[in-house]
Amino acid sequence: MEEVQEQQERRQDQDQRRNHEAGPEGDPHRGRTANPRRKRAIRFVILALVVVGIIVAIPIYAYYSVRESTDDAQVDGHVVPVSPRISGTIISVLVNDNQEVRVGQELVRLDPADYQVALQQARAALATAEANTTESSVNVPLTTINTRSQVSTSSAQTEESQAAVAAAQQAIDGARARLNSSTAALAARQANLVKAEKDLLRFQDLVAKDEVSRQEYDAAVAAAQANRAQVDSAKADIVESQHNLDEAVAELNQAKARLSTAQIQRRQSQEVQPKQEAVSQARYKQAQAQVRQAQANVDQAQLNLGYATIRASVDGIVSRKNAEPGMHVSAGQQIMALVPLDDVWVTANFKETQLKGMRVGQAVEISVDSYGGRKYRGHIDSLAAASGARFSLLPPENATGNYVKVVQRIPVKIVLESGENRDHSLRPGMSVEPTVLLNSGTNNSN
């Protein structure tokens, strides 16, 4: 039964094909003639469509294959904080928010009274230090002269004491010689006295016997008396010579003591001289150092007084102003910010799969959303050292069992060509869409 049904279905299909080829009027030759023409027309149309598609696709591919773009990009720039370098009370604020200022322009003034007083004190301290330096500079040669004079004086005293010792020694020798001479004279006179006394005894016996005259006896008595007087005189000379010798010995001891003292003083003055001169030089250098310190204090006081006027460090626009008259501010406290519009760039966060053909120096077309797609020209300046996620507060930890691969984005710095932002219309934070021309020239040979 199934075979019979299949045969009937085949016959019906064949009849339908014959009727279709025969055409509406049942002419079999007409259907056969129209069928090849229709097929050729269909083939021609299809071929034409393919050719047109290829022609359209080639420039589209050529255009987009050398371009990489992203909408994850924004204008970046510097935000320069303005902070006082000293503490004080604000007496006037000279700018407003969003005001354009030039470098060196006054922004805020602090009360300078305290710093003017500090400057006057520093200048007074400097004058005192300079006076001390002048005094120390005069003391240096005076100390040298005094110490050398002391050395010379002690040397002269030493030489004088040496001469005194020599003179005392000579006096001792003379006194000793006179003592020896007096002792010898005493011995001779004592011998003469003994002889005269013996002669007197003989003359006494002879006078009693009247063997000699009274005159000869008297002469013998006188001679004995004279010799006795000479002996007494010799003894007195010995006593005087001994006294002179003792005085000469005492003078020698005194001279030796003075010589020892003079030698000690000379040695001390010679030892003290370089030390005193060194001390004088050290005091002079210390005074000079104090002058330099005082001068540094004056310079610092002048700087602090100058810091009472806060000026713009760059050309820019005032932003986030937080300064009012009467407010007390501390050193380092941010009171406003300056945004220099002369130096802005674009930070584009491209996917890591888009970086294959990017090189430093390639041209970039930048479309700014704020100005209806206004175009700016720039070029790639540099690529970040790591992805944005790596610099986040909580960087991803991929060494886990729940790892899911996510395409990372790498920040690319794009700088504007010279003169592109002459009107300062680009502001940091604006959204842009950069398109990198991969076939443009680069500064990187790689």
C-alpha positions as CSV (number, residue, x, y, z in Angstrom):
1,M,0.0,0.0,0.0
2,E,2.8,2.4,0.8
3,E,4.5,1.7,-2.6
4,V,1.2,2.4,-4.4
5,Q,0.8,5.7,-2.7
6,E,4.4,6.8,-3.5
7,Q,3.9,6.0,-7.2
8,Q,0.7,8.1,-7.2
9,E,2.5,11.0,-5.6
10,R,5.2,10.8,-8.2
11,R,2.8,10.9,-11.1
12,Q,1.0,13.9,-9.6
13,D,4.3,15.8,-9.2
14,Q,5.2,15.0,-12.8
15,D,1.9,16.3,-14.1
16,Q,2.3,19.5,-12.1
17,R,5.7,20.1,-13.6
18,R,4.4,19.5,-17.1
19,N,1.6,22.0,-16.6
20,H,3.9,24.6,-15.2
21,E,6.4,24.3,-18.1
22,A,3.5,24.4,-20.6
23,G,2.6,28.0,-19.6
24,P,-0.8,29.6,-19.0
25,E,-2.1,28.6,-22.4
26,G,-0.9,25.0,-22.3
27,D,1.9,25.5,-24.9
28,P,4.8,23.3,-24.0
29,H,7.3,25.0,-26.3
30,R,6.6,28.5,-24.8
31,G,7.5,27.4,-21.2
32,R,10.7,25.8,-22.4
33,T,11.8,29.1,-24.1
34,A,11.0,31.4,-21.2
35,N,12.6,29.3,-18.5
36,P,16.3,29.8,-19.6
37,R,15.8,33.6,-20.0
38,R,14.4,33.9,-16.6
39,K,17.2,31.9,-15.1
40,R,19.8,34.1,-16.9
41,A,18.1,37.3,-15.6
42,I,18.1,36.0,-12.1
43,R,21.8,35.0,-12.3
44,F,22.7,38.5,-13.7
45,V,20.9,40.2,-10.9
46,I,22.5,38.1,-8.3
47,L,26.0,38.6,-9.9
48,A,25.3,42.4,-10.1
49,L,24.3,42.5,-6.4
50,V,27.5,40.5,-5.5
51,V,29.7,42.9,-7.5
52,V,28.0,46.0,-6.0
53,G,28.3,44.5,-2.5
54,I,32.0,43.9,-3.1
55,I,32.5,47.4,-4.4
56,V,30.8,48.9,-1.4
57,A,32.4,46.6,1.1
58,I,36.0,47.2,-0.1
59,P,36.1,51.0,0.8
60,I,34.1,50.4,4.0
61,Y,36.6,47.7,5.0
62,A,39.5,49.9,3.9
63,Y,38.1,52.7,6.0
64,Y,37.4,50.9,9.2
65,S,40.3,48.4,9.2
66,V,42.8,51.3,9.7
67,R,40.8,53.0,12.5
68,E,40.2,52.3,16.1
69,S,37.8,54.4,18.2
70,T,36.2,54.4,21.6
71,D,33.6,56.4,23.4
72,D,35.3,55.7,26.8
73,A,37.5,58.9,26.6
74,Q,37.6,62.3,28.2
75,V,39.6,65.5,28.3
76,D,42.2,65.6,31.0
77,G,44.3,68.4,32.4
78,H,46.3,69.7,35.3
79,V,44.5,70.9,38.5
80,V,47.0,73.1,40.3
81,P,46.1,73.5,44.0
82,V,46.6,77.0,45.5
83,S,47.7,76.8,49.2
84,P,49.3,79.4,51.5
85,R,52.9,78.7,52.5
86,I,52.3,80.4,55.8
87,S,49.5,80.5,58.3
88,G,47.5,83.7,58.7
89,T,44.3,85.6,58.4
90,I,42.9,86.5,55.0
91,I,42.3,90.2,54.6
92,S,41.2,90.2,50.9
93,V,40.3,87.8,48.1
94,L,41.0,89.3,44.7
95,V,39.5,86.7,42.3
96,N,36.2,84.9,41.8
97,D,35.3,81.4,40.7
98,N,35.8,80.6,37.0
99,Q,37.9,83.8,36.5
100,E,40.8,83.7,34.2
101,V,44.1,84.7,35.8
102,R,47.7,85.1,34.6
103,V,50.8,83.8,36.2
104,G,52.0,86.1,39.0
105,Q,48.6,87.7,39.4
106,E,47.6,88.3,43.0
107,L,44.9,86.0,44.3
108,V,44.7,86.3,48.1
109,R,46.3,88.6,50.6
110,L,47.1,87.6,54.2
111,D,47.6,89.9,57.2
112,P,51.4,90.7,57.0
113,A,51.8,92.4,60.4
114,D,53.2,89.4,62.3
115,Y,55.7,88.7,59.5
116,Q,56.8,92.4,59.3
117,V,57.7,92.2,63.1
118,A,59.5,88.9,62.6
119,L,61.5,90.6,59.7
120,Q,62.5,93.5,62.0
121,Q,63.6,91.1,64.7
122,A,65.6,89.1,62.2
123,R,67.3,92.2,60.9
124,A,68.2,93.3,64.5
125,A,69.7,89.9,65.2
126,L,71.7,90.2,62.0
127,A,73.1,93.6,63.1
128,T,74.1,92.1,66.4
129,A,75.8,89.1,64.8
130,E,77.6,91.4,62.4
131,A,78.9,93.5,65.3
132,N,80.1,90.4,67.1
133,T,81.9,89.4,63.9
134,T,83.6,92.7,63.7
135,E,84.7,92.4,67.3
136,S,85.9,88.9,66.7
137,S,87.8,89.9,63.6
138,V,89.6,92.6,65.6
139,N,90.4,90.1,68.4
140,V,92.1,87.7,66.1
141,P,95.2,89.8,65.4
142,L,95.2,91.2,68.9
143,T,95.2,87.7,70.3
144,T,98.1,86.8,68.0
145,I,100.0,89.9,69.1
146,N,99.4,89.3,72.8
147,T,100.3,85.6,72.7
148,R,103.5,86.3,70.7
149,S,104.3,89.1,73.1
150,Q,103.8,86.7,76.0
151,V,106.1,84.2,74.4
152,S,108.7,87.0,73.7
153,T,108.5,88.3,77.3
154,S,108.8,84.8,78.8
155,S,111.8,84.1,76.5
156,A,113.4,87.4,77.6
157,Q,112.7,86.6,81.2
158,T,114.2,83.2,80.8
159,E,117.4,84.7,79.2
160,E,117.5,87.3,82.0
161,S,117.1,84.6,84.6
162,Q,119.8,82.5,83.0
163,A,122.1,85.6,83.1
164,A,121.2,86.1,86.7
165,V,122.0,82.5,87.5
166,A,125.4,82.9,85.8
167,A,126.1,86.1,87.7
168,A,125.0,84.5,91.0
169,Q,127.3,81.6,90.2
170,Q,130.2,84.0,89.6
171,A,129.3,85.9,92.8
172,I,129.5,82.6,94.6
173,D,132.8,81.8,93.1
174,G,134.1,85.3,94.0
175,A,132.8,85.0,97.6
176,R,134.3,81.5,97.9
177,A,137.6,82.8,96.7
178,R,137.5,85.7,99.1
179,L,136.6,83.3,101.9
180,N,139.5,81.1,101.0
181,S,141.8,84.2,100.9
182,S,140.5,85.4,104.2
183,T,141.0,81.9,105.7
184,A,144.6,81.9,104.4
185,A,145.2,85.4,105.7
186,L,143.8,84.4,109.1
187,A,146.2,81.4,109.2
188,A,149.1,83.6,108.3
189,R,148.1,86.3,110.8
190,Q,147.6,83.7,113.5
191,A,151.1,82.4,112.8
192,N,152.5,85.9,113.1
193,L,150.5,86.4,116.3
194,V,151.9,83.2,117.8
195,K,155.5,84.3,116.9
196,A,154.8,87.8,118.3
197,E,153.5,86.4,121.5
198,K,156.5,84.1,121.9
199,D,158.8,87.0,121.1
200,L,156.9,89.1,123.8
201,L,157.4,86.3,126.3
202,R,161.1,86.2,125.6
203,F,161.4,90.0,125.8
204,Q,159.6,89.9,129.1
205,D,162.3,87.6,130.5
206,L,165.0,89.7,129.0
207,V,163.5,93.0,130.2
208,A,163.3,91.5,133.7
209,K,167.0,90.7,133.4
210,D,167.7,94.1,131.8
211,E,169.2,92.3,128.8
212,V,167.1,94.3,126.4
213,S,166.0,97.8,126.4
214,R,162.5,98.9,127.4
215,Q,162.0,100.3,124.0
216,E,162.6,96.9,122.3
217,Y,160.1,95.4,124.8
218,D,157.5,97.9,124.0
219,A,158.0,97.2,120.3
220,A,157.5,93.5,120.9
221,V,154.3,94.4,122.9
222,A,153.1,96.6,120.0
223,A,153.9,93.9,117.5
224,A,151.9,91.3,119.5
225,Q,149.0,93.6,119.8
226,A,149.2,94.4,116.1
227,N,149.2,90.8,115.1
228,R,146.3,90.1,117.5
229,A,144.3,92.9,115.8
230,Q,145.2,91.5,112.3
231,V,143.9,88.1,113.4
232,D,140.7,89.7,114.6
233,S,140.5,91.5,111.3
234,A,141.1,88.3,109.4
235,K,138.4,86.6,111.4
236,A,136.0,89.4,110.6
237,D,136.9,89.1,106.9
238,I,136.2,85.4,107.1
239,V,132.8,86.1,108.6
240,E,132.1,88.7,106.0
241,S,133.2,86.4,103.2
242,Q,131.1,83.6,104.5
243,H,128.1,86.0,104.7
244,N,128.8,87.1,101.2
245,L,129.0,83.5,100.1
246,D,125.7,82.7,101.8
247,E,124.1,85.7,100.1
248,A,125.6,84.6,96.7
249,V,124.2,81.1,97.3
250,A,120.8,82.5,98.2
251,E,120.9,84.8,95.1
252,L,121.8,81.8,93.0
253,N,118.9,79.8,94.4
254,Q,116.6,82.7,93.7
255,A,118.0,83.1,90.2
256,K,117.5,79.4,89.6
257,A,113.9,79.7,90.9
258,R,113.2,82.7,88.6
259,L,114.8,80.8,85.7
260,S,112.6,77.8,86.4
261,T,109.5,80.0,86.6
262,A,110.5,81.8,83.4
263,Q,111.1,78.5,81.6
264,I,107.7,77.2,82.7
265,Q,106.0,80.5,81.7
266,R,107.8,80.3,78.3
267,R,106.8,76.7,77.8
268,Q,103.2,77.5,78.8
269,S,103.0,80.6,76.6
270,Q,104.4,78.6,73.7
271,E,101.8,75.8,74.3
272,V,99.0,78.3,74.9
273,Q,99.8,80.5,71.9
274,P,98.4,78.2,69.1
275,K,95.4,77.3,71.3
276,Q,94.5,80.9,72.1
277,E,94.9,81.8,68.4
278,A,92.8,78.8,67.5
279,V,90.1,79.8,70.0
280,S,90.2,83.3,68.6
281,Q,89.8,82.0,65.0
282,A,87.0,79.6,66.2
283,R,85.2,82.5,67.8
284,Y,85.5,84.5,64.6
285,K,84.3,81.7,62.5
286,Q,81.4,81.1,65.0
287,A,80.5,84.8,64.7
288,Q,80.6,84.5,60.9
289,A,78.3,81.4,61.1
290,Q,76.0,83.4,63.3
291,V,75.9,86.1,60.7
292,R,75.0,83.6,58.0
293,Q,72.4,82.1,60.3
294,A,71.0,85.6,61.0
295,Q,71.1,86.4,57.3
296,A,69.2,83.2,56.6
297,N,66.6,84.2,59.2
298,V,66.3,87.6,57.5
299,D,65.8,85.9,54.1
300,Q,63.3,83.5,55.5
301,A,61.4,86.4,57.2
302,Q,61.4,88.3,53.9
303,L,60.1,85.2,52.1
304,N,57.4,84.7,54.7
305,L,56.4,88.4,54.3
306,G,56.3,87.8,50.6
307,Y,54.2,84.7,51.1
308,A,51.5,86.9,52.6
309,T,50.5,87.7,49.1
310,I,49.4,84.5,47.3
311,R,49.9,84.7,43.5
312,A,49.0,82.5,40.6
313,S,51.7,80.0,39.7
314,V,50.3,79.3,36.2
315,D,47.9,80.8,33.7
316,G,44.5,79.2,34.2
317,I,40.9,79.4,35.5
318,V,40.0,79.7,39.1
319,S,38.0,76.8,40.4
320,R,36.8,75.5,43.8
321,K,37.5,78.8,45.6
322,N,37.2,78.4,49.3
323,A,38.7,81.6,50.6
324,E,36.9,84.5,52.3
325,P,38.1,87.6,54.1
326,G,38.6,87.0,57.8
327,M,39.1,83.3,57.5
328,H,42.2,81.9,59.2
329,V,44.2,79.5,57.0
330,S,47.1,77.2,57.8
331,A,50.1,76.5,55.7
332,G,49.3,73.9,53.1
333,Q,45.5,74.4,53.3
334,Q,44.0,74.4,49.8
335,I,41.9,77.5,49.3
336,M,41.3,77.2,45.5
337,A,42.6,75.5,42.4
338,L,43.8,76.7,39.0
339,V,43.1,74.8,35.8
340,P,45.5,75.7,33.1
341,L,43.7,75.3,29.8
342,D,46.8,75.7,27.7
343,D,47.9,72.1,28.6
344,V,45.0,69.7,28.2
345,W,45.0,66.2,26.6
346,V,42.7,63.3,26.0
347,T,42.8,60.0,28.0
348,A,41.2,57.3,25.9
349,N,40.5,53.9,27.5
350,F,40.9,51.5,24.6
351,K,40.2,47.8,24.9
352,E,43.3,45.7,25.0
353,T,42.2,44.0,21.7
354,Q,42.4,47.4,20.0
355,L,46.0,48.1,20.8
356,K,47.6,45.7,18.3
357,G,48.2,48.3,15.6
358,M,48.6,51.4,17.8
359,R,52.0,53.2,18.1
360,V,53.2,56.4,19.6
361,G,52.9,59.2,17.1
362,Q,49.9,58.0,15.2
363,A,47.4,60.7,14.2
364,V,44.0,60.9,16.0
365,E,40.8,62.5,15.2
366,I,38.9,63.7,18.2
367,S,35.2,64.3,18.3
368,V,33.9,66.4,21.2
369,D,30.4,65.7,22.4
370,S,29.9,69.2,24.0
371,Y,30.3,71.0,20.6
372,G,28.2,68.7,18.5
373,G,31.0,66.5,17.3
374,R,33.5,69.3,16.6
375,K,36.7,67.7,15.3
376,Y,40.2,68.2,16.8
377,R,43.5,66.8,15.6
378,G,46.0,65.1,17.9
379,H,48.4,62.2,18.1
380,I,49.2,59.4,20.5
381,D,51.7,60.5,23.1
382,S,52.1,57.4,25.2
383,L,50.4,54.2,26.5
384,A,49.8,53.6,30.2
385,A,52.1,51.2,32.0
386,A,49.1,49.1,33.3
387,S,45.4,48.8,32.9
388,G,43.0,51.0,34.7
389,A,41.8,48.1,36.8
390,R,45.4,47.5,38.1
391,F,45.5,51.1,39.5
392,S,42.1,50.8,41.1
393,L,41.6,50.8,44.9
394,L,40.8,47.0,44.8
395,P,42.6,45.6,41.8
396,P,41.3,42.2,40.5
397,E,42.8,39.0,41.9
398,N,42.7,36.5,39.0
399,A,44.3,33.7,40.9
400,T,41.0,32.4,42.1
401,G,38.7,29.5,41.1
402,N,36.0,31.9,39.9
403,Y,38.1,33.6,37.2
404,V,36.2,35.1,34.3
405,K,38.1,36.7,31.5
406,V,37.2,40.3,31.0
407,V,38.6,42.5,28.3
408,Q,40.7,45.1,30.0
409,R,41.0,48.8,29.0
410,I,44.4,50.5,28.7
411,P,44.6,54.3,29.1
412,V,46.2,56.0,26.1
413,K,47.3,59.6,26.3
414,I,46.5,61.7,23.2
415,V,47.9,65.2,22.9
416,L,46.4,67.9,20.7
417,E,48.3,69.3,17.8
418,S,49.7,72.8,18.2
419,G,47.0,75.5,17.9
420,E,44.0,73.1,18.1
421,N,42.8,74.4,21.4
422,R,43.7,78.0,20.9
423,D,40.3,79.2,22.1
424,H,40.5,77.1,25.2
425,S,37.1,75.5,24.5
426,L,38.2,72.1,25.8
427,R,37.8,71.6,29.5
428,P,38.9,68.7,31.6
429,G,36.2,66.1,32.1
430,M,34.5,66.6,28.7
431,S,33.5,63.4,26.9
432,V,35.1,62.8,23.5
433,E,35.4,60.0,20.9
434,P,38.9,59.7,19.6
435,T,39.6,57.7,16.4
436,V,43.2,56.5,15.9
437,L,44.4,56.4,12.3
438,L,46.5,53.2,12.3
439,N,48.0,53.9,8.9
440,S,49.4,57.3,9.8
441,G,53.0,58.1,10.4
442,T,54.5,57.3,13.9
443,N,57.5,58.3,15.9
444,N,58.1,54.7,16.8
445,S,60.0,52.5,14.4
446,N,58.6,49.4,15.9
